Amino acid sequence: MQPTQPRVCAVSYLNTVPLVWGFTNSPDPELRNVFDVRFALPSLCAQQMANGDADIGILPVIEMARQKLDYFPGTGIACHGPVRTILLLSKVPFAQIKTLAVDAGSRTSVMLSRVILAERFGATPRVFAHPADMEAMLAQADAALIIGDPALLIDPATVPCACLDLGAEWVDMTGLPMVFAVWSARKEFITPRNEQAFRDSLRYGLDHMNDIVHEQAPIRGITEELTRDYLTKHIVFELGARDYEGMRRYLDLALSLDRVTISGGAPA
């Protein structure tokens, strides 16, 4: 491992696998060795970036903004409708939510729940972190936010409470895509070579979706059908102008709740 390789923090959730599939599986040694890739939860990637323990990270967009980082255009994690892995479950009407237990793995998702509850339902609950256990969370709070792989183990159609897919809610509320995470870095790492590497790794992943599904379904404890549907119908990996418009709208709304300072450029 060459010490000059940029240190990349990737997310350990299923939705990041296609983004890094080229880095981890391509037969091209140049693509496999361009970065020193490590894996962590989204919030821990953000912490590594803030501490200087990583040079590039797939960060929740709220953390990209808070840390005043730039980002690589063209690739990321977004949705254009239901996302399936950001579920808001409530035992009371959404407008009456006073307490919200959240899986703090992704700060963008936590902020998205606050934005949607405030904008759509006029609710501003007290938010606290809790391990991703629906029953335990709802025993201590009016509502629970479950994200990432744990949400794939929940069937929204059969839960014994009200359930919102926050990807669908965002698109319905704004008419825009929702961008959850982007490859973020300080300006000196935003180079054409690095940008192309992220695009090439994703392209290799999209071209080998069958391999990803076959490998990842048993690892995640879900069916191959759900794995394929999630990665091909719910998650969008190739981002364009409309996605970045949605990202800017999200950050504007988050700013009104959180007073974050927004930085970083986006393609027109």
Secondary structure, 3 states (H helix, E strand, C coil): CCCCCCEEEEECCHHHHHHHHHHHHCCCHHHHCCCEEEEECHHHHHHHHHHCCCCEEEEEHHHHHHCCCEEEEEEEEEECCCCCCEEEEECCCHHHCCEEEECCCCHHHHHHHHHHHHHHHCCCCEEEECCCCHHHHHHHCCEEEEECHHHHCCCCCCCCCEEEEHHHHHHHHHCCCEEEEEEEECHHHCCHHHHHHHHHHHHHHHHCHHHHHHHHHHHHCCCHHHHHHHHHHHCEEECCHHHHHHHHHHHHHHHHHHCCCCCCCCCC
